[in-house]
Amino acid sequence: MEKVILNAQKRDCAGCRTCATDYEADNLMHAIARLNGVSKVDVDRVTGRVTIEHDAQKTSLAKIIERIEKLGYQVEVLSREES
């Protein structure tokens, strides 16, 4: 298992560091959770940080980032650790 912490910022929200609404945060959380191998997703609506636990053999970090970017977010990897 791998634990990753990302910063997700809406592309159309200049200077904004958070998910604009609970609806957007929930959409982001559900889109990531549907990926094969993802066991846990937490989206902090205040900071825009996304914590994900996933099986790296089933779903790569690149695939997770691609999914988030397709929803209109810029993504920055803050930390990454294997457990």
Secondary structure, DSSP 8 states (H G I E B T S, - for coil): -EEEEEEEEETTSTT--S-SSHHHHHHHHHHHHTSTTEEEEEE-TTT-EEEEEE-TTTS-HHHHHHHHHHTTEEEEEEEEEE-
